[in-house]
Amino acid sequence: MPHPTPHPVRLADEITRRLGQLTDHLARLPPHEATHVIARVLDPDAGVLGGVTGLVTTSSRFAKVQAERGALPAEVWLALGRAANELDAMGGDLDEHRETLRRVSRQTATSMSKPPSPAPLVARRRR
């Protein structure tokens, strides 16, 4: 049975290239547009972060089978599994901020009644 994507390595390269373009655009966007892009990237169902998490999870499953066959060292499977878990945890940490990002991204630069006031940056971690 032929592969559904004839050139998956080219597809991975193209996705990587496009992510670089998105990063370049994000760096130059006005704040409300950048916030909109960030909200889309972090969307757990249709965003880049969810897609990458799914890709790493699938890679971990593949590596497990290959490690059980002896084709890959078990450390590869374990590292991919840890990476998938970390990505999933990051998505969970960011999920609580998704609605805020959506709300801010819906505001246009002209619709804001007053400019936002700067907030002190305080690092808080909840785990």
PyMOL commands that place a pseudoatom at each C-alpha (Angstrom):
pseudoatom trace, name=CA, resn=MET, resi=1, chain=A, elem=C, hetatm=0, pos=[0.000, 0.000, 0.000]
pseudoatom trace, name=CA, resn=PRO, resi=2, chain=A, elem=C, hetatm=0, pos=[1.504, 3.367, -0.977]
pseudoatom trace, name=CA, resn=HIS, resi=3, chain=A, elem=C, hetatm=0, pos=[2.021, 6.118, 1.589]
pseudoatom trace, name=CA, resn=PRO, resi=4, chain=A, elem=C, hetatm=0, pos=[-0.823, 8.669, 1.666]
pseudoatom trace, name=CA, resn=THR, resi=5, chain=A, elem=C, hetatm=0, pos=[1.795, 11.437, 1.536]
pseudoatom trace, name=CA, resn=PRO, resi=6, chain=A, elem=C, hetatm=0, pos=[4.385, 10.564, -1.082]
pseudoatom trace, name=CA, resn=HIS, resi=7, chain=A, elem=C, hetatm=0, pos=[7.103, 12.703, 0.460]
pseudoatom trace, name=CA, resn=PRO, resi=8, chain=A, elem=C, hetatm=0, pos=[6.656, 13.010, 4.236]
pseudoatom trace, name=CA, resn=VAL, resi=9, chain=A, elem=C, hetatm=0, pos=[10.186, 14.330, 4.712]
pseudoatom trace, name=CA, resn=ARG, resi=10, chain=A, elem=C, hetatm=0, pos=[9.457, 17.152, 2.263]
pseudoatom trace, name=CA, resn=LEU, resi=11, chain=A, elem=C, hetatm=0, pos=[6.209, 17.805, 4.133]
pseudoatom trace, name=CA, resn=ALA, resi=12, chain=A, elem=C, hetatm=0, pos=[8.123, 18.067, 7.434]
pseudoatom trace, name=CA, resn=ASP, resi=13, chain=A, elem=C, hetatm=0, pos=[10.612, 20.443, 5.794]
pseudoatom trace, name=CA, resn=GLU, resi=14, chain=A, elem=C, hetatm=0, pos=[7.788, 22.579, 4.372]
pseudoatom trace, name=CA, resn=ILE, resi=15, chain=A, elem=C, hetatm=0, pos=[6.036, 22.761, 7.749]
pseudoatom trace, name=CA, resn=THR, resi=16, chain=A, elem=C, hetatm=0, pos=[9.300, 23.804, 9.382]
pseudoatom trace, name=CA, resn=ARG, resi=17, chain=A, elem=C, hetatm=0, pos=[9.823, 26.494, 6.747]
pseudoatom trace, name=CA, resn=ARG, resi=18, chain=A, elem=C, hetatm=0, pos=[6.278, 27.781, 7.187]
pseudoatom trace, name=CA, resn=LEU, resi=19, chain=A, elem=C, hetatm=0, pos=[6.690, 27.897, 10.974]
pseudoatom trace, name=CA, resn=GLY, resi=20, chain=A, elem=C, hetatm=0, pos=[9.750, 30.062, 10.428]
pseudoatom trace, name=CA, resn=GLN, resi=21, chain=A, elem=C, hetatm=0, pos=[7.680, 32.389, 8.245]
pseudoatom trace, name=CA, resn=LEU, resi=22, chain=A, elem=C, hetatm=0, pos=[4.977, 32.551, 10.901]
pseudoatom trace, name=CA, resn=THR, resi=23, chain=A, elem=C, hetatm=0, pos=[7.596, 33.403, 13.522]
pseudoatom trace, name=CA, resn=ASP, resi=24, chain=A, elem=C, hetatm=0, pos=[8.958, 36.207, 11.332]
pseudoatom trace, name=CA, resn=HIS, resi=25, chain=A, elem=C, hetatm=0, pos=[5.453, 37.605, 10.754]
pseudoatom trace, name=CA, resn=LEU, resi=26, chain=A, elem=C, hetatm=0, pos=[4.578, 37.374, 14.441]
pseudoatom trace, name=CA, resn=ALA, resi=27, chain=A, elem=C, hetatm=0, pos=[7.610, 39.458, 15.361]
pseudoatom trace, name=CA, resn=ARG, resi=28, chain=A, elem=C, hetatm=0, pos=[6.374, 42.309, 13.121]
pseudoatom trace, name=CA, resn=LEU, resi=29, chain=A, elem=C, hetatm=0, pos=[2.611, 42.246, 13.761]
pseudoatom trace, name=CA, resn=PRO, resi=30, chain=A, elem=C, hetatm=0, pos=[0.768, 44.909, 15.731]
pseudoatom trace, name=CA, resn=PRO, resi=31, chain=A, elem=C, hetatm=0, pos=[-0.086, 43.718, 19.258]
pseudoatom trace, name=CA, resn=HIS, resi=32, chain=A, elem=C, hetatm=0, pos=[-3.752, 42.835, 18.671]
pseudoatom trace, name=CA, resn=GLU, resi=33, chain=A, elem=C, hetatm=0, pos=[-2.917, 40.846, 15.522]
pseudoatom trace, name=CA, resn=ALA, resi=34, chain=A, elem=C, hetatm=0, pos=[-0.008, 39.102, 17.226]
pseudoatom trace, name=CA, resn=THR, resi=35, chain=A, elem=C, hetatm=0, pos=[-2.291, 38.157, 20.109]
pseudoatom trace, name=CA, resn=HIS, resi=36, chain=A, elem=C, hetatm=0, pos=[-4.770, 36.695, 17.620]
pseudoatom trace, name=CA, resn=VAL, resi=37, chain=A, elem=C, hetatm=0, pos=[-2.024, 34.593, 16.018]
pseudoatom trace, name=CA, resn=ILE, resi=38, chain=A, elem=C, hetatm=0, pos=[-0.778, 33.420, 19.424]
pseudoatom trace, name=CA, resn=ALA, resi=39, chain=A, elem=C, hetatm=0, pos=[-4.318, 32.417, 20.416]
pseudoatom trace, name=CA, resn=ARG, resi=40, chain=A, elem=C, hetatm=0, pos=[-4.614, 30.376, 17.215]
pseudoatom trace, name=CA, resn=VAL, resi=41, chain=A, elem=C, hetatm=0, pos=[-1.210, 28.745, 17.695]
pseudoatom trace, name=CA, resn=LEU, resi=42, chain=A, elem=C, hetatm=0, pos=[-2.138, 27.703, 21.242]
pseudoatom trace, name=CA, resn=ASP, resi=43, chain=A, elem=C, hetatm=0, pos=[-5.604, 26.382, 20.354]
pseudoatom trace, name=CA, resn=PRO, resi=44, chain=A, elem=C, hetatm=0, pos=[-5.521, 22.815, 21.712]
pseudoatom trace, name=CA, resn=ASP, resi=45, chain=A, elem=C, hetatm=0, pos=[-7.760, 21.420, 18.979]
pseudoatom trace, name=CA, resn=ALA, resi=46, chain=A, elem=C, hetatm=0, pos=[-6.612, 23.201, 15.830]
pseudoatom trace, name=CA, resn=GLY, resi=47, chain=A, elem=C, hetatm=0, pos=[-3.407, 24.989, 16.848]
pseudoatom trace, name=CA, resn=VAL, resi=48, chain=A, elem=C, hetatm=0, pos=[0.237, 24.421, 16.167]
pseudoatom trace, name=CA, resn=LEU, resi=49, chain=A, elem=C, hetatm=0, pos=[1.033, 23.435, 19.757]
pseudoatom trace, name=CA, resn=GLY, resi=50, chain=A, elem=C, hetatm=0, pos=[-1.658, 20.739, 19.742]
pseudoatom trace, name=CA, resn=GLY, resi=51, chain=A, elem=C, hetatm=0, pos=[-0.436, 19.504, 16.359]
pseudoatom trace, name=CA, resn=VAL, resi=52, chain=A, elem=C, hetatm=0, pos=[3.170, 19.295, 17.510]
pseudoatom trace, name=CA, resn=THR, resi=53, chain=A, elem=C, hetatm=0, pos=[2.072, 17.535, 20.695]
pseudoatom trace, name=CA, resn=GLY, resi=54, chain=A, elem=C, hetatm=0, pos=[0.153, 14.976, 18.625]
pseudoatom trace, name=CA, resn=LEU, resi=55, chain=A, elem=C, hetatm=0, pos=[3.138, 14.489, 16.333]
pseudoatom trace, name=CA, resn=VAL, resi=56, chain=A, elem=C, hetatm=0, pos=[5.532, 13.890, 19.224]
pseudoatom trace, name=CA, resn=THR, resi=57, chain=A, elem=C, hetatm=0, pos=[3.017, 11.546, 20.899]
pseudoatom trace, name=CA, resn=THR, resi=58, chain=A, elem=C, hetatm=0, pos=[2.711, 9.525, 17.682]
pseudoatom trace, name=CA, resn=SER, resi=59, chain=A, elem=C, hetatm=0, pos=[6.508, 9.512, 17.374]
pseudoatom trace, name=CA, resn=SER, resi=60, chain=A, elem=C, hetatm=0, pos=[6.740, 8.169, 20.917]
pseudoatom trace, name=CA, resn=ARG, resi=61, chain=A, elem=C, hetatm=0, pos=[4.332, 5.326, 20.111]
pseudoatom trace, name=CA, resn=PHE, resi=62, chain=A, elem=C, hetatm=0, pos=[6.345, 4.484, 17.004]
pseudoatom trace, name=CA, resn=ALA, resi=63, chain=A, elem=C, hetatm=0, pos=[9.610, 4.575, 18.968]
pseudoatom trace, name=CA, resn=LYS, resi=64, chain=A, elem=C, hetatm=0, pos=[8.141, 2.275, 21.626]
pseudoatom trace, name=CA, resn=VAL, resi=65, chain=A, elem=C, hetatm=0, pos=[7.329, -0.382, 19.039]
pseudoatom trace, name=CA, resn=GLN, resi=66, chain=A, elem=C, hetatm=0, pos=[10.759, 0.007, 17.477]
pseudoatom trace, name=CA, resn=ALA, resi=67, chain=A, elem=C, hetatm=0, pos=[12.452, -0.177, 20.888]
pseudoatom trace, name=CA, resn=GLU, resi=68, chain=A, elem=C, hetatm=0, pos=[10.540, -3.370, 21.708]
pseudoatom trace, name=CA, resn=ARG, resi=69, chain=A, elem=C, hetatm=0, pos=[11.825, -4.832, 18.431]
pseudoatom trace, name=CA, resn=GLY, resi=70, chain=A, elem=C, hetatm=0, pos=[15.377, -3.732, 19.263]
pseudoatom trace, name=CA, resn=ALA, resi=71, chain=A, elem=C, hetatm=0, pos=[15.584, -1.326, 16.325]
pseudoatom trace, name=CA, resn=LEU, resi=72, chain=A, elem=C, hetatm=0, pos=[15.852, 1.766, 18.553]
pseudoatom trace, name=CA, resn=PRO, resi=73, chain=A, elem=C, hetatm=0, pos=[17.373, 2.226, 21.983]
pseudoatom trace, name=CA, resn=ALA, resi=74, chain=A, elem=C, hetatm=0, pos=[14.775, 2.427, 24.754]
pseudoatom trace, name=CA, resn=GLU, resi=75, chain=A, elem=C, hetatm=0, pos=[16.189, 5.847, 25.671]
pseudoatom trace, name=CA, resn=VAL, resi=76, chain=A, elem=C, hetatm=0, pos=[14.827, 7.257, 22.397]
pseudoatom trace, name=CA, resn=TRP, resi=77, chain=A, elem=C, hetatm=0, pos=[11.314, 6.089, 23.259]
pseudoatom trace, name=CA, resn=LEU, resi=78, chain=A, elem=C, hetatm=0, pos=[11.621, 7.389, 26.829]
pseudoatom trace, name=CA, resn=ALA, resi=79, chain=A, elem=C, hetatm=0, pos=[12.881, 10.801, 25.647]
pseudoatom trace, name=CA, resn=LEU, resi=80, chain=A, elem=C, hetatm=0, pos=[10.032, 11.134, 23.142]
pseudoatom trace, name=CA, resn=GLY, resi=81, chain=A, elem=C, hetatm=0, pos=[7.536, 10.088, 25.800]
pseudoatom trace, name=CA, resn=ARG, resi=82, chain=A, elem=C, hetatm=0, pos=[8.878, 12.714, 28.204]
pseudoatom trace, name=CA, resn=ALA, resi=83, chain=A, elem=C, hetatm=0, pos=[8.751, 15.336, 25.465]
pseudoatom trace, name=CA, resn=ALA, resi=84, chain=A, elem=C, hetatm=0, pos=[5.132, 14.434, 24.660]
pseudoatom trace, name=CA, resn=ASN, resi=85, chain=A, elem=C, hetatm=0, pos=[4.211, 14.659, 28.340]
pseudoatom trace, name=CA, resn=GLU, resi=86, chain=A, elem=C, hetatm=0, pos=[5.960, 18.020, 28.731]
pseudoatom trace, name=CA, resn=LEU, resi=87, chain=A, elem=C, hetatm=0, pos=[4.254, 19.436, 25.652]
pseudoatom trace, name=CA, resn=ASP, resi=88, chain=A, elem=C, hetatm=0, pos=[0.903, 18.229, 26.944]
pseudoatom trace, name=CA, resn=ALA, resi=89, chain=A, elem=C, hetatm=0, pos=[1.598, 19.821, 30.340]
pseudoatom trace, name=CA, resn=MET, resi=90, chain=A, elem=C, hetatm=0, pos=[2.603, 23.108, 28.687]
pseudoatom trace, name=CA, resn=GLY, resi=91, chain=A, elem=C, hetatm=0, pos=[-0.625, 23.048, 26.717]
pseudoatom trace, name=CA, resn=GLY, resi=92, chain=A, elem=C, hetatm=0, pos=[-2.522, 22.553, 29.956]
pseudoatom trace, name=CA, resn=ASP, resi=93, chain=A, elem=C, hetatm=0, pos=[-0.676, 25.439, 31.602]
pseudoatom trace, name=CA, resn=LEU, resi=94, chain=A, elem=C, hetatm=0, pos=[-1.443, 27.711, 28.657]
pseudoatom trace, name=CA, resn=ASP, resi=95, chain=A, elem=C, hetatm=0, pos=[-5.047, 26.568, 28.310]
pseudoatom trace, name=CA, resn=GLU, resi=96, chain=A, elem=C, hetatm=0, pos=[-6.131, 28.683, 31.283]
pseudoatom trace, name=CA, resn=HIS, resi=97, chain=A, elem=C, hetatm=0, pos=[-5.034, 31.785, 29.345]
pseudoatom trace, name=CA, resn=ARG, resi=98, chain=A, elem=C, hetatm=0, pos=[-6.698, 30.886, 26.061]
pseudoatom trace, name=CA, resn=GLU, resi=99, chain=A, elem=C, hetatm=0, pos=[-9.879, 32.896, 26.640]
pseudoatom trace, name=CA, resn=THR, resi=100, chain=A, elem=C, hetatm=0, pos=[-7.890, 35.970, 27.664]
pseudoatom trace, name=CA, resn=LEU, resi=101, chain=A, elem=C, hetatm=0, pos=[-5.864, 35.749, 24.466]
pseudoatom trace, name=CA, resn=ARG, resi=102, chain=A, elem=C, hetatm=0, pos=[-9.038, 35.364, 22.400]
pseudoatom trace, name=CA, resn=ARG, resi=103, chain=A, elem=C, hetatm=0, pos=[-10.710, 38.315, 24.102]
pseudoatom trace, name=CA, resn=VAL, resi=104, chain=A, elem=C, hetatm=0, pos=[-7.693, 40.582, 23.640]
pseudoatom trace, name=CA, resn=SER, resi=105, chain=A, elem=C, hetatm=0, pos=[-7.243, 39.482, 20.032]
pseudoatom trace, name=CA, resn=ARG, resi=106, chain=A, elem=C, hetatm=0, pos=[-10.854, 40.477, 19.218]
pseudoatom trace, name=CA, resn=GLN, resi=107, chain=A, elem=C, hetatm=0, pos=[-10.131, 44.053, 20.234]
pseudoatom trace, name=CA, resn=THR, resi=108, chain=A, elem=C, hetatm=0, pos=[-8.773, 46.231, 17.493]
pseudoatom trace, name=CA, resn=ALA, resi=109, chain=A, elem=C, hetatm=0, pos=[-6.244, 48.938, 18.126]
pseudoatom trace, name=CA, resn=THR, resi=110, chain=A, elem=C, hetatm=0, pos=[-8.928, 51.606, 17.608]
pseudoatom trace, name=CA, resn=SER, resi=111, chain=A, elem=C, hetatm=0, pos=[-11.628, 49.904, 19.679]
pseudoatom trace, name=CA, resn=MET, resi=112, chain=A, elem=C, hetatm=0, pos=[-9.661, 50.013, 22.899]
pseudoatom trace, name=CA, resn=SER, resi=113, chain=A, elem=C, hetatm=0, pos=[-11.134, 52.812, 24.994]
pseudoatom trace, name=CA, resn=LYS, resi=114, chain=A, elem=C, hetatm=0, pos=[-7.928, 53.434, 26.871]
pseudoatom trace, name=CA, resn=PRO, resi=115, chain=A, elem=C, hetatm=0, pos=[-4.453, 52.016, 26.476]
pseudoatom trace, name=CA, resn=PRO, resi=116, chain=A, elem=C, hetatm=0, pos=[-3.681, 49.072, 28.705]
pseudoatom trace, name=CA, resn=SER, resi=117, chain=A, elem=C, hetatm=0, pos=[-1.812, 49.870, 31.870]
pseudoatom trace, name=CA, resn=PRO, resi=118, chain=A, elem=C, hetatm=0, pos=[1.493, 48.114, 32.322]
pseudoatom trace, name=CA, resn=ALA, resi=119, chain=A, elem=C, hetatm=0, pos=[1.478, 45.303, 34.836]
pseudoatom trace, name=CA, resn=PRO, resi=120, chain=A, elem=C, hetatm=0, pos=[4.423, 44.288, 36.985]
pseudoatom trace, name=CA, resn=LEU, resi=121, chain=A, elem=C, hetatm=0, pos=[5.837, 41.012, 35.756]
pseudoatom trace, name=CA, resn=VAL, resi=122, chain=A, elem=C, hetatm=0, pos=[5.767, 38.532, 38.581]
pseudoatom trace, name=CA, resn=ALA, resi=123, chain=A, elem=C, hetatm=0, pos=[6.695, 34.933, 37.959]
pseudoatom trace, name=CA, resn=ARG, resi=124, chain=A, elem=C, hetatm=0, pos=[4.202, 32.553, 39.505]
pseudoatom trace, name=CA, resn=ARG, resi=125, chain=A, elem=C, hetatm=0, pos=[4.271, 28.845, 38.978]
pseudoatom trace, name=CA, resn=ARG, resi=126, chain=A, elem=C, hetatm=0, pos=[1.525, 26.468, 39.958]
pseudoatom trace, name=CA, resn=ARG, resi=127, chain=A, elem=C, hetatm=0, pos=[2.274, 22.807, 39.675]
for i in range(1, 127): cmd.bond("trace and resi %d" % i, "trace and resi %d" % (i + 1))
show_as sticks, trace
zoom trace
